[in-house]
């Protein structure tokens, strides 16, 4: 019999990955935007969008590699 407190680990993992992706992407894009504003450099929206995607994907890959080495290689 299934419990009403059944954990949905796939949903938790998906939310964690999305949070990591959007958090890293937003934070790095905001920092780059502030740096370019201080330097008075005009960049296009595509530049910031690509920076957002690259930094978010990089953060997810690095976190995945970290947990792979932590849990899989150790066992």
N, C-alpha and C positions, 0 to 999 in steps of 0.2 A: 504494500500500500504506500502510495506517495504521500509525503508529508507536505503540509501547506507551507512550510518553511524551506522548501526545496531551493537550493542555490542554482542560479543560472550562470555558470562560470563563463560561458561563451559571451554572454552579454556584458559581463563585467570586464572581460578582456578587451572586447571591442570598444567599450567606453573608455578604458584606460589608454588604448592606442589612439583613439580620436583625441582625447584630452592632451596626450603627449604631443601629437602632431600639431594640433591647433595652438597649443601653448608655446611650443618652441618656435613655430612659424610666426606667430604674432609677436612674441618677444623680440626675436631677432629682426623682424621687419621694422618694428617700432624703433629699435636701437639704430638701425641703418638709416631710417628716415630722420631721426634726430641728428645723427652725425652729418647727413647731407644737408639738413636745414642750417646747421651751424656753419658749415663750409660754404653755404649758399650755392649748392649745386642742384640743378634741376634734372630730375630723373623722371622717366615715363612710368605710367602705371604698370606696364608690362614688366619693367625692371623689378618693381616691388612685388608683383605677383610671382614672378619666377624665383625671387629670393625667398618668399614665403614657402613655396613648394619645395625648393631644394633644402632649406633648413628643416622643414618638417619631416621630410623623408629621411634626411640624415639622422635626425634625432631618433626616429623609430628604428632605423637600422642599427644605430649604436646601442640602443636599449635592448634590442633583440639579441645582438651579439653578446652583450654583457650577461643577460640572463641565460643565454645558451651556454656560455662558458661557466657560469656560476652553478647551474643545475644539471646540465647534461654531462659536461665533461667531468664533473666531480664524482658523479655516481658511477 
